[in-house]
Amino acid sequence: MKHRFLLRIGMALALLGMTGLLAGCATERRERAEPPPDQLVVGFSQMEMTNPWRIAETISIQQAAEEAGASIVIRDAESSAEQQVTDCLELLSMPVDYLVLAPRLDEGYQRVFEAARDAGIPVILVDRETAGTPGLDYACCITADFAWEGKTCARILEEAFEGKRCQVVELTGTPGSFVAKVRSEAFAQEAARYPNMDIVFSASGDFVRTTAQATMESILQTREVEFQAIFAHDDDTGIGAIQALKGAGLVPGKDVLVVSIAGQKDALKAIIAGELLASVECNPRLGGYLFDTILAMENGEEYDSRIVYSGMVYDASNAEECFNRAF
């Protein structure tokens, strides 16, 4: 059997400010001893480790693997869909008992599905969907309710503006990703129900704080767009937009209302400071769902081929009380 490699993430990082520490070792690959013959080996292809959501998801999956007595092998594609396909094929060749895939894009993984089928290795999609046939290309898909998130953001803005004019700039997630597509469509569908609400401009923030800040700065400097609100596809995007607003001399929370998605601690800090209107939770801690499914499959039990979960809304009424729930 070929040697496997393990990306080890210190458990203490879950309790600390871990982004900087983890970024330094995210792609480190270390040879390790073979696991016991009867130990489950699960391969996990993570699309990137560049933000708190991805780090929290990876830690959740690693912790759930340890609790289940499984060996976890992790690859970081570093924001490249092409590298992610390569990583998946490498994981399948080790071999692993299950392949867990957090797909960066909503298509382009057919080679992975075919290789997994040939190897007899079940594929489980987590946090995003991608083009494929359930039951043939993958066994299960576990995601948050992205449509609920997008619609909830529109409802929050409608309630805040109370029928007054609400022109919205949308800062989307990664172009071509399933989550960005669904959140955008759901927000637009809900916004269309309110005569006072219009989406006046849409641009990509790519789920990256610095990218979103640069995008928002460009909008403020070069676009003659009147707007009173920003819908950001995630908290990092929202915080980047807030920084751009402040840099332009605007007061977030007063001149422009910002709503975002995720539920990170930085977002709750912004809510407490009055700069962010609300953050709609998209919980990255899905390791329990994943390994409940894997163990059910191992035991020949019934399992759901599609698991969709939703979260809560953080706003000024609960941000301090719920701070420790955030990631």
C-alpha positions as CSV (number, residue, x, y, z in Angstrom):
1,M,0.0,0.0,0.0
2,K,1.3,3.5,-0.9
3,H,2.2,5.9,1.9
4,R,-0.4,8.4,2.8
5,F,0.1,11.9,3.9
6,L,-1.6,13.7,6.7
7,L,-2.2,17.4,7.2
8,R,-2.3,17.9,10.9
9,I,-4.2,20.9,12.3
10,G,-3.5,21.5,16.0
11,M,-6.7,21.3,18.0
12,A,-5.7,24.3,20.1
13,L,-6.1,26.4,16.9
14,A,-9.8,26.1,17.2
15,L,-9.7,28.2,20.4
16,L,-7.2,30.8,19.1
17,G,-6.8,33.3,16.4
18,M,-5.7,30.7,13.9
19,T,-5.8,32.1,10.4
20,G,-2.2,33.2,10.3
21,L,-0.8,30.2,12.0
22,L,-2.7,27.7,9.8
23,A,-2.0,29.5,6.6
24,G,1.7,28.7,7.1
25,C,1.1,25.0,7.2
26,A,-2.0,24.5,5.1
27,T,-0.1,22.9,2.2
28,E,2.4,21.0,4.3
29,R,2.4,17.3,3.5
30,R,4.1,14.9,6.0
31,E,4.7,11.2,5.5
32,R,3.2,9.1,8.3
33,A,2.9,5.5,9.4
34,E,0.2,3.4,7.8
35,P,-3.1,3.3,9.8
36,P,-4.3,0.0,11.2
37,P,-5.8,-2.3,8.5
38,D,-9.3,-1.9,9.9
39,Q,-9.2,1.9,10.3
40,L,-11.3,4.0,7.9
41,V,-9.2,6.3,5.8
42,V,-11.1,9.4,4.5
43,G,-9.7,11.7,2.0
44,F,-10.8,15.3,2.1
45,S,-10.2,17.8,-0.8
46,Q,-10.5,21.3,0.6
47,M,-10.7,24.0,-2.0
48,E,-8.7,26.5,0.0
49,M,-7.6,27.5,3.5
50,T,-7.6,31.2,3.1
51,N,-10.5,32.3,5.4
52,P,-11.9,31.5,8.8
53,W,-14.9,29.6,7.3
54,R,-12.7,27.1,5.5
55,I,-10.4,26.7,8.5
56,A,-13.4,26.1,10.8
57,E,-14.8,23.5,8.4
58,T,-11.5,21.7,8.1
59,I,-11.1,21.6,11.9
60,S,-14.7,20.3,12.3
61,I,-14.1,17.5,9.8
62,Q,-10.8,16.5,11.4
63,Q,-12.3,16.5,14.9
64,A,-15.2,14.4,13.7
65,A,-12.8,12.0,12.1
66,E,-10.9,11.6,15.3
67,E,-14.0,11.0,17.3
68,A,-15.1,8.3,14.8
69,G,-11.6,6.6,15.0
70,A,-10.9,7.4,11.3
71,S,-7.7,8.5,9.6
72,I,-8.2,11.8,7.7
73,V,-6.0,12.8,4.7
74,I,-6.4,16.4,3.7
75,R,-5.4,18.3,0.6
76,D,-5.6,22.1,0.1
77,A,-6.2,23.1,-3.5
78,E,-5.2,26.7,-2.8
79,S,-8.2,28.2,-4.6
80,S,-7.5,26.3,-7.8
81,A,-10.2,24.0,-9.3
82,E,-7.6,22.4,-11.5
83,Q,-5.4,21.6,-8.5
84,Q,-8.4,20.3,-6.7
85,V,-9.1,17.7,-9.5
86,T,-5.4,16.7,-9.3
87,D,-5.7,16.4,-5.5
88,C,-8.8,14.2,-5.7
89,L,-7.1,11.9,-8.2
90,E,-4.1,11.6,-5.9
91,L,-6.3,10.8,-2.9
92,L,-8.2,8.2,-4.9
93,S,-4.9,6.5,-5.8
94,M,-3.7,6.1,-2.2
95,P,-6.4,4.6,-1.8
96,V,-8.9,6.0,0.6
97,D,-12.2,4.5,1.7
98,Y,-14.2,7.7,1.1
99,L,-13.5,10.9,-0.8
100,V,-15.0,14.0,0.7
101,L,-15.0,17.0,-1.8
102,A,-15.7,20.6,-1.1
103,P,-15.9,21.7,-4.8
104,R,-14.7,25.1,-5.7
105,L,-16.8,25.4,-8.9
106,D,-20.2,24.0,-9.9
107,E,-18.8,21.9,-12.7
108,G,-15.5,20.3,-13.8
109,Y,-15.2,17.2,-11.6
110,Q,-16.4,14.5,-13.9
111,R,-12.9,13.0,-14.1
112,V,-12.9,12.7,-10.3
113,F,-16.4,11.0,-10.3
114,E,-15.3,8.5,-13.0
115,A,-12.1,7.7,-11.2
116,A,-14.0,7.2,-7.9
117,R,-16.5,4.9,-9.6
118,D,-13.7,2.8,-11.1
119,A,-12.1,2.5,-7.7
120,G,-15.3,1.8,-5.9
121,I,-14.8,4.7,-3.6
122,P,-17.9,6.7,-2.5
123,V,-17.8,10.5,-3.0
124,I,-19.5,12.8,-0.5
125,L,-19.9,16.5,-1.4
126,V,-19.7,19.0,1.4
127,D,-20.8,22.7,1.7
128,R,-21.3,23.1,-2.1
129,E,-22.8,21.2,-4.9
130,T,-21.3,20.6,-8.3
131,A,-22.5,19.1,-11.6
132,G,-23.1,15.4,-11.2
133,T,-25.8,12.7,-10.7
134,P,-26.7,11.8,-7.1
135,G,-26.4,8.1,-6.6
136,L,-24.0,7.7,-9.6
137,D,-21.3,10.4,-9.3
138,Y,-21.7,11.0,-5.5
139,A,-23.4,9.3,-2.7
140,C,-24.4,12.3,-0.6
141,C,-24.4,16.1,-0.6
142,I,-24.2,18.0,2.7
143,T,-24.8,21.8,2.3
144,A,-26.2,24.8,4.1
145,D,-29.5,26.2,2.8
146,F,-28.0,28.9,0.5
147,A,-31.5,29.9,-0.8
148,W,-32.7,30.5,2.7
149,E,-29.6,32.6,3.4
150,G,-30.1,34.8,0.3
151,K,-33.8,35.3,0.9
152,T,-33.2,36.1,4.6
153,C,-30.7,38.8,3.7
154,A,-33.3,40.5,1.4
155,R,-35.9,40.3,4.2
156,I,-33.6,41.8,6.7
157,L,-33.0,44.8,4.4
158,E,-36.7,45.2,3.7
159,E,-37.4,45.3,7.4
160,A,-34.6,47.8,8.1
161,F,-35.8,50.2,5.3
162,E,-39.5,49.9,6.2
163,G,-40.7,50.5,2.7
164,K,-38.2,53.3,2.0
165,R,-36.0,53.3,-1.1
166,C,-33.4,50.5,-0.9
167,Q,-30.9,50.4,-3.8
168,V,-28.5,47.5,-3.3
169,V,-25.0,46.8,-4.4
170,E,-24.4,43.0,-4.4
171,L,-20.9,41.7,-3.8
172,T,-20.9,38.0,-4.8
173,G,-18.8,35.0,-4.0
174,T,-16.5,33.1,-6.3
175,P,-17.7,33.4,-9.9
176,G,-18.9,30.0,-11.1
177,S,-19.5,28.6,-7.7
178,F,-22.8,26.9,-6.8
179,V,-23.1,28.9,-3.5
180,A,-22.7,32.3,-5.2
181,K,-25.2,31.4,-7.9
182,V,-27.9,30.2,-5.4
183,R,-27.4,33.1,-3.0
184,S,-27.6,35.6,-5.8
185,E,-30.7,34.1,-7.3
186,A,-32.5,33.7,-4.0
187,F,-31.7,37.3,-3.0
188,A,-33.0,38.7,-6.3
189,Q,-36.1,36.5,-6.1
190,E,-37.0,37.8,-2.7
191,A,-36.0,41.4,-3.5
192,A,-38.4,41.4,-6.4
193,R,-41.2,41.1,-4.0
194,Y,-40.5,44.5,-2.6
195,P,-41.3,47.5,-4.9
196,N,-38.8,49.7,-3.0
197,M,-35.8,47.4,-3.4
198,D,-33.6,47.2,-6.5
199,I,-30.2,45.6,-7.1
200,V,-28.4,48.4,-8.9
201,F,-24.9,46.8,-9.3
202,S,-23.3,43.4,-8.8
203,A,-19.6,42.5,-8.7
204,S,-17.5,39.7,-7.4
205,G,-15.9,39.9,-3.9
206,D,-14.7,36.3,-4.4
207,F,-15.2,35.5,-0.7
208,V,-11.9,37.3,0.1
209,R,-11.8,40.4,2.3
210,T,-9.1,42.3,0.4
211,T,-10.7,41.5,-2.9
212,A,-14.1,42.7,-1.7
213,Q,-12.5,45.9,-0.3
214,A,-10.8,46.6,-3.7
215,T,-14.0,45.9,-5.6
216,M,-16.0,48.2,-3.4
217,E,-13.4,50.9,-3.6
218,S,-13.6,50.7,-7.4
219,I,-17.3,50.9,-7.3
220,L,-17.1,54.0,-5.1
221,Q,-14.5,55.7,-7.2
222,T,-15.5,54.9,-10.8
223,R,-19.2,54.0,-10.8
224,E,-21.9,56.5,-10.6
225,V,-24.2,54.2,-8.6
226,E,-26.5,55.5,-5.9
227,F,-27.1,52.9,-3.2
228,Q,-28.1,52.6,0.4
229,A,-27.3,49.0,1.1
230,I,-24.8,46.2,0.4
231,F,-25.6,42.5,0.2
232,A,-22.3,40.6,0.7
233,H,-22.2,36.9,0.0
234,D,-20.1,36.3,3.1
235,D,-18.8,38.0,6.1
236,D,-15.2,38.6,4.8
237,T,-16.8,40.3,1.8
238,G,-19.0,42.4,4.0
239,I,-16.1,43.4,6.2
240,G,-14.0,44.3,3.1
241,A,-16.9,46.5,1.9
242,I,-17.2,48.2,5.3
243,Q,-13.5,49.1,5.2
244,A,-14.0,50.6,1.7
245,L,-16.9,52.6,2.9
246,K,-15.0,54.0,5.8
247,G,-12.1,54.8,3.5
248,A,-14.4,56.8,1.4
249,G,-15.7,58.8,4.3
250,L,-19.0,57.0,4.6
251,V,-20.4,55.7,7.9
252,P,-21.4,52.0,7.6
253,G,-24.5,51.3,9.5
254,K,-25.7,54.9,8.9
255,D,-25.0,56.0,5.4
256,V,-25.0,52.4,4.0
257,L,-26.5,49.3,5.6
258,V,-24.5,46.1,5.1
259,V,-25.8,42.5,5.5
260,S,-23.7,39.4,5.0
261,I,-23.6,35.7,5.4
262,A,-21.5,33.3,7.6
263,G,-21.5,34.1,11.3
264,Q,-17.9,34.7,12.0
265,K,-16.7,36.4,15.2
266,D,-15.3,39.4,13.2
267,A,-18.8,39.9,11.8
268,L,-20.4,39.9,15.2
269,K,-17.8,42.4,16.4
270,A,-18.9,44.6,13.4
271,I,-22.5,44.2,14.5
272,I,-21.7,45.2,18.0
273,A,-19.8,48.2,16.7
274,G,-22.9,49.2,14.7
275,E,-21.1,48.8,11.3
276,L,-22.8,45.6,10.1
277,L,-26.6,45.3,10.2
278,A,-26.7,41.5,10.4
279,S,-24.9,38.2,9.6
280,V,-27.0,35.2,8.4
281,E,-25.3,32.1,9.8
282,C,-23.8,29.5,7.4
283,N,-22.3,27.1,9.9
284,P,-19.0,25.5,8.8
285,R,-19.1,22.9,11.5
286,L,-20.5,20.0,9.4
287,G,-18.1,17.3,10.5
288,G,-20.8,15.6,12.5
289,Y,-23.2,15.4,9.6
290,L,-20.4,14.0,7.5
291,F,-19.3,11.2,9.8
292,D,-22.8,10.3,10.8
293,T,-23.4,9.6,7.1
294,I,-20.1,7.7,6.6
295,L,-20.8,5.5,9.6
296,A,-24.3,4.8,8.4
297,M,-22.8,3.8,5.1
298,E,-20.3,1.6,6.8
299,N,-23.0,-0.2,8.8
300,G,-25.3,-0.7,5.9
301,E,-27.9,1.6,7.4
302,E,-30.1,4.1,5.5
303,Y,-28.8,7.6,5.1
304,D,-29.9,10.8,3.5
305,S,-28.5,11.4,0.0
306,R,-29.0,15.1,0.5
307,I,-28.7,17.0,3.8
308,V,-29.5,20.7,3.9
309,Y,-29.3,22.6,7.2
310,S,-29.9,26.3,8.1
311,G,-28.7,28.5,10.8
312,M,-29.8,31.7,12.7
313,V,-29.6,35.4,12.2
314,Y,-27.1,37.5,14.2
315,D,-28.0,41.1,14.7
316,A,-27.8,43.8,17.4
317,S,-30.3,42.0,19.5
318,N,-28.2,38.9,20.1
319,A,-24.6,39.5,18.8
320,E,-23.1,39.8,22.3
321,E,-25.1,37.0,23.8
322,C,-24.3,34.6,20.9
323,F,-20.7,35.6,20.4
324,N,-19.2,32.3,21.5
325,R,-21.4,30.4,19.0
326,A,-19.7,32.2,16.1
327,F,-16.6,30.8,14.6
